Structures are given as structure tokens and as C-alpha cells.
Amino acid sequence: MVHLRVALFLMLTSYKVGGQEPIRIDSYDSLMAYLINGADVRYFFNTSICGPSTFTSEPETPVFGGEVKMFVAAHNTEEKQGQMTFSQVQYIDENRKDLNEEIHAMWIVKEWALVSWGKPGFFMNNTDDLDVTECNWTKGEGSIWVKPHKEQKRLESFKEIQTLLTSGEEVRWAVNMSGCKCPPDPDDCGDGSLGNTIKDFNIMKDGSISFSSSMIILLPFSWQYERLVAYGQIYQNNTANFMISYLDPTAWNDGENGLTLCPITSDSSNSGGANFYTTGK
């Protein structure tokens, strides 16, 4: 069955999208660049061809894939190597009585993807069945690629973003914090990035556009789940604010909050700031 799934995956990824071949990503820096540029990034992992799992005596070998929705990442620098995380959450009903959630979490450092999976329960506090393996995604132990869309373009103003959203379109956002301000020390935002797609939004009394994104992440050193919530607000003066909260998964409190103030950037080099794009879909 696993080989059948792999054959099906290879067949499906051989087609052209709008006359364009899917682009295989083969380095961490390329992955970061595509995500910051609002690209439609997809992934596929067959853990049976990765290293042995770490924690269980009878390891599972999940085969799964999807679209990178929300992500959080740090860029490669001379002082430290970049790290990126994203996850996939699905509801499952294995026994037809006990509804649960299953999480596949990817933590990427250079060519290695630390792939974990488990059924944490609705309060995300059960790590008893957590399993993990390492996959070299640049050497065929997993695939990450870009699905090109000819209609995708950068949105350079509040007006453009508002027009797209209020006409029923989705908008992709990606923040490069190096071009933002982070009170109380405005110049200490670090070199992180995060992003997702705006699908739901509110128009506020002052005319600004608010939206939110969330993700469950697995902390790879403490092996605990954590909720990440980002609250975004786009203003008519072509700026965007983001409140980023890391919360205890059980009580939704005891978290760290950080405010990021960004200009909407029109710079194709992505030197920093809040980037918005049409999805092109």
C-alpha cells in the first residue's frame, strides 16, 4: 500500500500547472524565499524511507502531504542556522466513538526535517504516543515544491488588499520582521518570519481590516505542544500590526505576547516588512 501511495504521488506531481512545471525546492534558503514571496508551497513525506522512529518500539510509518499554510521561521545568519516549523492537524475517528485530533509537525533545520506525529487530545496535553523521525528532504526522504500560479502578484497598498478581500479573493501574507518595529525595543524584532493566508476577516469601525491565524507547534526540546496565534490588522496608511502569542495549549494562557509594527512593503527584494500577495488561484 505504501508503494502504491508513492507511485500515485509521483504520477500526480508530474503534471503541469497552467503550463508550468512544479518547482522542486532543494535548500532551506530557497524554501524561505518562496514562502516570504507568498508562494503556494506543498510537501509530501513518506516516513518509511526516513530514519527509524525515536520513541516507539513498533513505529508507525505515516505517509502524508499538504499545503504549507501557517509557518514560523528564522533566517540563516552568520551567527545561527535557520529553523522553520509548520504543522498539519486533522480530526480522526479511529474507533467510531472517540473523536480525536492527529498532528503531523515538521521542524526543518537545513536539509533535515524533524517529523513528529501523535494524537494529543483536544487540549493538546497528551504526548504519550508522540513519535518522531528525521527525514533528509533534499535527498528524496520527503519532497517540498512550489505550485506556480501565473496570476499571483504583490499587493502594494491597503486599497489593493481591501479590493481583493471584499471581492471574495484570498490574500497571502508573510512578515519579514527585520523591517518592522517591536516595542518596547523597536529595533529588536530579530530575523524571524511568519505567514499564512487571509480567508476570513473583519472590517473595523476605523476602516482597518483585522484577521487571525493559528497553529499548533511541537517544541522539539521539551516535547510539549504549544498554540501560536497571530492577530493581524491592516491600516489605511499602508501599515500592518501583528500581535503574536504563544499560549499554553491546555489553558490558553501563560503565554508570551509580542507586538510587531510593519510597513506594507512594495520592495520585491523583501528586505523587510509585511508582504501581501494574491494567491493566484
Residue pairs with C-beta under 8 A, 6 or more apart in sequence:
2 46
2 48
2 61
2 63
5 46
5 63
6 46
6 63
9 44
9 46
9 65
9 143
13 22
13 44
13 143
13 145
17 147
17 148
17 149
18 148
18 149
18 150
19 150
20 148
20 150
21 148
22 42
22 145
22 146
22 147
22 148
23 145
23 146
23 148
24 143
24 144
24 145
25 31
25 34
25 41
25 144
25 145
25 146
26 138
27 111
27 138
28 76
28 82
28 84
28 108
28 109
28 110
28 111
29 76
29 82
31 41
31 84
31 108
31 144
32 73
32 75
32 76
32 82
32 84
32 193
33 270
34 41
34 146
35 41
35 68
35 71
35 73
35 174
35 193
35 195
36 174
36 176
36 193
36 195
36 270
36 275
37 174
37 270
37 275
37 277
38 152
38 154
38 172
38 173
38 174
38 195
38 275
38 276
38 277
38 279
39 146
39 147
39 152
40 67
40 146
40 147
40 148
40 149
40 152
40 279
40 280
40 281
41 67
41 68
41 144
41 145
41 146
41 147
42 65
42 66
42 67
42 68
42 144
42 145
42 146
42 147
43 65
43 66
43 67
43 68
43 106
43 142
43 143
43 144
43 145
44 64
44 65
44 142
44 143
45 62
45 63
45 64
45 65
45 104
45 106
45 113
45 115
45 135
45 137
45 141
45 142
45 143
46 61
46 63
46 141
46 142
47 53
47 60
47 61
47 62
47 63
47 115
47 117
47 133
47 135
48 61
48 63
49 135
49 140
49 141
50 115
50 133
50 134
50 135
50 136
50 141
50 142
51 133
51 134
51 135
52 59
52 133
53 59
53 60
53 131
53 132
53 133
54 131
54 132
54 133
55 130
55 131
55 132
56 129
56 131
59 131
59 133
60 117
60 131
62 104
62 117
64 88
64 104
66 88
68 86
68 144
69 86
69 196
69 197
69 215
70 86
70 194
70 195
70 196
70 213
70 214
70 215
70 228
70 230
71 84
71 85
71 86
71 193
71 194
71 195
71 196
72 84
72 85
72 86
72 192
72 193
72 194
72 215
72 217
72 228
73 82
73 83
73 84
73 85
73 192
73 193
73 194
74 80
74 82
74 83
74 84
74 190
74 191
74 192
74 193
75 82
75 178
75 191
75 192
75 193
76 82
77 191
81 109
81 110
82 109
82 110
83 107
83 108
83 109
84 106
84 107
84 108
84 109
85 105
85 106
85 107
85 108
85 217
85 218
86 105
86 106
86 215
87 103
87 104
87 105
87 106
87 215
87 216
87 217
87 218
88 103
88 104
88 105
89 101
89 102
89 103
89 216
90 101
90 102
91 99
91 100
91 101
91 102
92 99
92 100
92 101
92 102
92 119
93 99
93 100
94 100
100 119
100 121
100 122
101 119
101 120
101 121
101 122
102 117
102 118
102 119
103 116
103 117
103 118
103 119
103 120
103 216
103 218
103 225
104 115
104 116
104 117
105 115
105 116
105 117
105 216
105 217
105 218
106 113
106 114
106 115
107 113
107 114
107 116
107 218
107 220
108 114
108 137
111 136
111 137
111 138
111 139
112 134
112 135
112 136
112 137
113 134
113 135
113 136
113 137
113 142
114 132
114 133
114 134
114 220
115 132
115 133
115 134
115 135
115 142
116 130
116 131
116 132
116 218
116 220
117 130
117 131
117 132
118 126
118 127
118 129
118 130
118 131
119 126
119 129
120 126
120 127
120 130
120 216
120 225
120 249
123 249
123 250
124 216
124 225
124 227
124 249
124 250
125 225
125 249
125 250
127 223
127 224
127 225
130 218
130 223
135 141
135 142
136 142
137 143
137 144
149 279
149 280
149 281
150 280
151 278
151 280
151 281
152 277
152 278
152 279
152 280
153 277
153 278
153 280
154 266
154 268
154 275
154 276
154 277
155 161
155 164
155 171
155 264
155 276
155 277
155 278
156 264
156 265
156 266
157 238
157 264
157 266
158 209
158 234
158 235
158 236
158 237
158 238
158 264
160 276
161 171
161 209
161 234
161 264
161 276
162 209
162 234
164 171
164 278
165 171
165 198
165 201
165 209
169 278
169 279
170 197
170 198
170 199
170 279
170 281
171 197
171 198
171 276
171 277
171 278
171 279
172 195
172 196
172 197
172 198
172 276
172 277
172 278
172 279
173 195
173 196
173 197
173 198
173 232
173 240
173 274
173 275
173 276
173 277
174 193
174 194
174 195
174 274
174 275
174 277
175 193
175 194
175 195
175 240
175 242
175 260
175 262
175 273
175 274
175 275
176 193
176 265
176 270
176 271
176 272
176 273
176 275
177 189
177 190
177 191
177 192
177 193
177 260
177 262
177 272
178 189
178 190
178 191
178 271
178 272
179 262
179 263
179 265
179 271
179 272
179 273
180 189
180 260
180 261
180 262
180 263
180 272
180 273
180 274
181 187
181 189
181 260
181 261
181 262
182 188
182 189
182 190
182 258
182 259
182 260
182 261
183 259
183 261
186 261
189 260
194 230
194 242
194 244
195 275
196 213
196 215
196 230
197 279
198 211
198 232
200 211
201 209
201 210
201 211
202 209
202 210
202 211
203 209
204 210
204 233
206 235
207 236
208 233
208 234
208 235
208 236
209 233
209 234
210 231
210 232
210 233
210 234
211 231
211 232
211 233
211 234
212 229
212 230
212 231
212 232
213 229
213 230
213 232
214 227
214 228
214 229
214 230
215 227
215 228
216 225
216 226
216 227
216 228
216 249
217 225
217 226
217 227
217 228
218 224
218 225
218 226
219 225
219 226
224 249
225 249
226 246
226 247
226 248
226 249
227 245
227 246
227 247
227 248
227 249
227 252
227 255
228 244
228 245
228 246
228 247
229 244
229 245
229 247
230 242
230 243
230 244
230 245
231 242
231 243
231 245
232 240
232 241
232 242
233 240
233 241
233 242
234 240
234 264
234 274
234 276
235 241
238 263
238 264
239 261
239 262
239 263
239 264
239 274
240 262
240 263
240 264
240 274
241 259
241 260
241 261
241 262
242 259
242 260
242 262
242 274
243 257
243 258
243 259
243 260
244 257
244 258
244 259
244 260
245 255
245 256
245 257
245 258
246 255
246 256
247 253
247 254
247 255
248 254
248 255
262 272
262 273
262 274
263 273
263 274
264 273
264 274
264 276
265 271
265 272
265 273
265 274
265 275
267 273
